[in-house]
């Protein structure tokens, strides 16, 4: 099963990440979906229990990752062609670590505003 393979480069997967919130929606909308869930980054997918859209996202569908913050949370925005997921972390350090892990697993670039970070 591909989900539990080790990657040759990058972190050993799967990795569980505790989130403070999840917001998912089709493009153009941002809808709060759930709070306090744990997502799982595997070798070929991102699993987000409780997410309305993107609860099972193939990593190859992730086009880019966007860093943002607001309302006392720090977000990794996961941009796919079909939907957008804001994954909230309670600290900037956790968000940045999570974005780096997800970028290494998916190959997607990480952006902070107009600046490419990874």
PyMOL commands that set and color helices and strands:
alter all, ss='L'
color gray80, all
select helices_A, chain A and resi 2-4+59-61+92-106
alter helices_A, ss='H'
color red, helices_A
select strands_A, chain A and resi 15-18+21-25+32-35+38-41+45-48+56-58+64-70+73-79+84-89+109-112+115-116
alter strands_A, ss='S'
color yellow, strands_A
deselect
rebuild
show_as cartoon
